[in-house]
Structure formats: structure tokens, C-alpha cells
Amino acid sequence: MKAIEIKYKESRRRARLNWAHSEHGKELTRNYMKTYRRLPHNKEKAHEYYVKNKAHWGEITKTKERKKLGWYTPGK
């Protein structure tokens, strides 16, 4: 038996990306994510993440600035 070749993979991918980058696709995604974030279990997860990482808030941007200036030393 011969393996079936997927002919439309690339064109479907391009179509999906074109739709996702269109204004209509962006709006639908935005609305979906707004309602998704409002679900109770997702609110809990976001809050836990915030509480856990609050002590380290801003360290990523500080590290990026240090790298730009050449002051960055790993491990400190």
C-alpha cells in the first residue's frame, strides 16, 4: 500500500496565517482570548504566576539593559 501524500499542507498553512493576520481574524482571536482569560481557573493561574514572580519583576529588562551596555555577567 502506498503512503498518502498530503498535497495541501503548505497552502492550508498559508491560508491559515493569512486569515490570522487579517483584521477579522485578529478581532476574533482578541475577543476569544478576552473571554478565555476571564474563566475562573485561568484567573487563578494568572494570579499564582503573578504572586510567584512578583519578587523578580523587572529583572528581564534590567538584564537586557546590562547586556546592551556590556555590564552583564552570567550568574549575578
PyMOL CGO cylinders between C-alpha atoms (Angstrom):
from pymol import cmd
from pymol.cgo import CYLINDER

trace = [
    CYLINDER, 0.00, 0.00, 0.00, 1.33, 3.42, -0.95, 0.3, 1, 1, 1, 1, 1, 1,
    CYLINDER, 1.33, 3.42, -0.95, 1.66, 6.20, 1.61, 0.3, 1, 1, 1, 1, 1, 1,
    CYLINDER, 1.66, 6.20, 1.61, -0.73, 9.07, 1.10, 0.3, 1, 1, 1, 1, 1, 1,
    CYLINDER, -0.73, 9.07, 1.10, 0.98, 12.34, 0.37, 0.3, 1, 1, 1, 1, 1, 1,
    CYLINDER, 0.98, 12.34, 0.37, -0.51, 15.47, 1.88, 0.3, 1, 1, 1, 1, 1, 1,
    CYLINDER, -0.51, 15.47, 1.88, -0.82, 17.84, -1.06, 0.3, 1, 1, 1, 1, 1, 1,
    CYLINDER, -0.82, 17.84, -1.06, -2.38, 20.86, 0.55, 0.3, 1, 1, 1, 1, 1, 1,
    CYLINDER, -2.38, 20.86, 0.55, -0.31, 21.24, 3.71, 0.3, 1, 1, 1, 1, 1, 1,
    CYLINDER, -0.31, 21.24, 3.71, 1.59, 24.34, 2.64, 0.3, 1, 1, 1, 1, 1, 1,
    CYLINDER, 1.59, 24.34, 2.64, -1.36, 26.12, 1.03, 0.3, 1, 1, 1, 1, 1, 1,
    CYLINDER, -1.36, 26.12, 1.03, -3.55, 25.45, 4.07, 0.3, 1, 1, 1, 1, 1, 1,
    CYLINDER, -3.55, 25.45, 4.07, -0.81, 26.82, 6.32, 0.3, 1, 1, 1, 1, 1, 1,
    CYLINDER, -0.81, 26.82, 6.32, -0.55, 30.00, 4.24, 0.3, 1, 1, 1, 1, 1, 1,
    CYLINDER, -0.55, 30.00, 4.24, -4.32, 30.42, 4.22, 0.3, 1, 1, 1, 1, 1, 1,
    CYLINDER, -4.32, 30.42, 4.22, -4.49, 29.97, 7.99, 0.3, 1, 1, 1, 1, 1, 1,
    CYLINDER, -4.49, 29.97, 7.99, -1.73, 32.54, 8.53, 0.3, 1, 1, 1, 1, 1, 1,
    CYLINDER, -1.73, 32.54, 8.53, -3.34, 35.00, 6.11, 0.3, 1, 1, 1, 1, 1, 1,
    CYLINDER, -3.34, 35.00, 6.11, -6.62, 34.67, 7.98, 0.3, 1, 1, 1, 1, 1, 1,
    CYLINDER, -6.62, 34.67, 7.98, -4.93, 35.06, 11.37, 0.3, 1, 1, 1, 1, 1, 1,
    CYLINDER, -4.93, 35.06, 11.37, -3.20, 38.24, 10.18, 0.3, 1, 1, 1, 1, 1, 1,
    CYLINDER, -3.20, 38.24, 10.18, -6.37, 39.74, 8.70, 0.3, 1, 1, 1, 1, 1, 1,
    CYLINDER, -6.37, 39.74, 8.70, -8.34, 42.30, 10.72, 0.3, 1, 1, 1, 1, 1, 1,
    CYLINDER, -8.34, 42.30, 10.72, -11.27, 39.92, 11.06, 0.3, 1, 1, 1, 1, 1, 1,
    CYLINDER, -11.27, 39.92, 11.06, -9.07, 37.08, 12.31, 0.3, 1, 1, 1, 1, 1, 1,
    CYLINDER, -9.07, 37.08, 12.31, -7.27, 39.35, 14.77, 0.3, 1, 1, 1, 1, 1, 1,
    CYLINDER, -7.27, 39.35, 14.77, -10.56, 40.63, 16.16, 0.3, 1, 1, 1, 1, 1, 1,
    CYLINDER, -10.56, 40.63, 16.16, -11.98, 37.14, 16.65, 0.3, 1, 1, 1, 1, 1, 1,
    CYLINDER, -11.98, 37.14, 16.65, -8.79, 35.96, 18.35, 0.3, 1, 1, 1, 1, 1, 1,
    CYLINDER, -8.79, 35.96, 18.35, -8.73, 39.04, 20.58, 0.3, 1, 1, 1, 1, 1, 1,
    CYLINDER, -8.73, 39.04, 20.58, -12.33, 38.51, 21.66, 0.3, 1, 1, 1, 1, 1, 1,
    CYLINDER, -12.33, 38.51, 21.66, -11.76, 34.80, 22.27, 0.3, 1, 1, 1, 1, 1, 1,
    CYLINDER, -11.76, 34.80, 22.27, -8.72, 35.44, 24.45, 0.3, 1, 1, 1, 1, 1, 1,
    CYLINDER, -8.72, 35.44, 24.45, -10.55, 38.10, 26.47, 0.3, 1, 1, 1, 1, 1, 1,
    CYLINDER, -10.55, 38.10, 26.47, -13.28, 35.65, 27.39, 0.3, 1, 1, 1, 1, 1, 1,
    CYLINDER, -13.28, 35.65, 27.39, -10.76, 32.83, 27.91, 0.3, 1, 1, 1, 1, 1, 1,
    CYLINDER, -10.76, 32.83, 27.91, -8.76, 34.89, 30.42, 0.3, 1, 1, 1, 1, 1, 1,
    CYLINDER, -8.76, 34.89, 30.42, -11.93, 35.63, 32.38, 0.3, 1, 1, 1, 1, 1, 1,
    CYLINDER, -11.93, 35.63, 32.38, -12.57, 31.96, 33.12, 0.3, 1, 1, 1, 1, 1, 1,
    CYLINDER, -12.57, 31.96, 33.12, -12.08, 31.22, 36.85, 0.3, 1, 1, 1, 1, 1, 1,
    CYLINDER, -12.08, 31.22, 36.85, -9.34, 28.60, 36.50, 0.3, 1, 1, 1, 1, 1, 1,
    CYLINDER, -9.34, 28.60, 36.50, -7.33, 30.84, 34.17, 0.3, 1, 1, 1, 1, 1, 1,
    CYLINDER, -7.33, 30.84, 34.17, -7.68, 33.81, 36.50, 0.3, 1, 1, 1, 1, 1, 1,
    CYLINDER, -7.68, 33.81, 36.50, -6.32, 31.63, 39.30, 0.3, 1, 1, 1, 1, 1, 1,
    CYLINDER, -6.32, 31.63, 39.30, -3.33, 30.53, 37.22, 0.3, 1, 1, 1, 1, 1, 1,
    CYLINDER, -3.33, 30.53, 37.22, -2.52, 34.11, 36.24, 0.3, 1, 1, 1, 1, 1, 1,
    CYLINDER, -2.52, 34.11, 36.24, -2.73, 35.27, 39.84, 0.3, 1, 1, 1, 1, 1, 1,
    CYLINDER, -2.73, 35.27, 39.84, -0.48, 32.44, 41.04, 0.3, 1, 1, 1, 1, 1, 1,
    CYLINDER, -0.48, 32.44, 41.04, 2.06, 33.30, 38.34, 0.3, 1, 1, 1, 1, 1, 1,
    CYLINDER, 2.06, 33.30, 38.34, 1.95, 36.97, 39.35, 0.3, 1, 1, 1, 1, 1, 1,
    CYLINDER, 1.95, 36.97, 39.35, 2.41, 36.24, 43.06, 0.3, 1, 1, 1, 1, 1, 1,
    CYLINDER, 2.41, 36.24, 43.06, 5.22, 33.76, 42.40, 0.3, 1, 1, 1, 1, 1, 1,
    CYLINDER, 5.22, 33.76, 42.40, 7.16, 36.10, 40.11, 0.3, 1, 1, 1, 1, 1, 1,
    CYLINDER, 7.16, 36.10, 40.11, 6.44, 39.45, 41.77, 0.3, 1, 1, 1, 1, 1, 1,
    CYLINDER, 6.44, 39.45, 41.77, 9.78, 39.41, 43.58, 0.3, 1, 1, 1, 1, 1, 1,
    CYLINDER, 9.78, 39.41, 43.58, 11.61, 39.05, 40.25, 0.3, 1, 1, 1, 1, 1, 1,
    CYLINDER, 11.61, 39.05, 40.25, 9.55, 41.58, 38.29, 0.3, 1, 1, 1, 1, 1, 1,
    CYLINDER, 9.55, 41.58, 38.29, 11.67, 43.74, 36.01, 0.3, 1, 1, 1, 1, 1, 1,
    CYLINDER, 11.67, 43.74, 36.01, 14.81, 41.60, 36.14, 0.3, 1, 1, 1, 1, 1, 1,
    CYLINDER, 14.81, 41.60, 36.14, 14.47, 40.62, 32.48, 0.3, 1, 1, 1, 1, 1, 1,
    CYLINDER, 14.47, 40.62, 32.48, 14.51, 44.24, 31.33, 0.3, 1, 1, 1, 1, 1, 1,
    CYLINDER, 14.51, 44.24, 31.33, 17.40, 45.04, 33.68, 0.3, 1, 1, 1, 1, 1, 1,
    CYLINDER, 17.40, 45.04, 33.68, 19.39, 42.13, 32.24, 0.3, 1, 1, 1, 1, 1, 1,
    CYLINDER, 19.39, 42.13, 32.24, 18.69, 43.29, 28.68, 0.3, 1, 1, 1, 1, 1, 1,
    CYLINDER, 18.69, 43.29, 28.68, 19.88, 46.80, 29.54, 0.3, 1, 1, 1, 1, 1, 1,
    CYLINDER, 19.88, 46.80, 29.54, 23.04, 45.43, 31.15, 0.3, 1, 1, 1, 1, 1, 1,
    CYLINDER, 23.04, 45.43, 31.15, 23.75, 43.31, 28.05, 0.3, 1, 1, 1, 1, 1, 1,
    CYLINDER, 23.75, 43.31, 28.05, 23.42, 46.39, 25.82, 0.3, 1, 1, 1, 1, 1, 1,
    CYLINDER, 23.42, 46.39, 25.82, 25.88, 48.31, 27.99, 0.3, 1, 1, 1, 1, 1, 1,
    CYLINDER, 25.88, 48.31, 27.99, 28.27, 45.36, 28.24, 0.3, 1, 1, 1, 1, 1, 1,
    CYLINDER, 28.27, 45.36, 28.24, 27.93, 45.04, 32.04, 0.3, 1, 1, 1, 1, 1, 1,
    CYLINDER, 27.93, 45.04, 32.04, 26.24, 41.65, 32.01, 0.3, 1, 1, 1, 1, 1, 1,
    CYLINDER, 26.24, 41.65, 32.01, 27.96, 38.80, 33.83, 0.3, 1, 1, 1, 1, 1, 1,
    CYLINDER, 27.96, 38.80, 33.83, 26.05, 35.48, 33.96, 0.3, 1, 1, 1, 1, 1, 1,
    CYLINDER, 26.05, 35.48, 33.96, 25.19, 34.19, 37.41, 0.3, 1, 1, 1, 1, 1, 1,
    CYLINDER, 25.19, 34.19, 37.41, 24.90, 37.56, 39.14, 0.3, 1, 1, 1, 1, 1, 1,
]
cmd.load_cgo(trace, "trace")
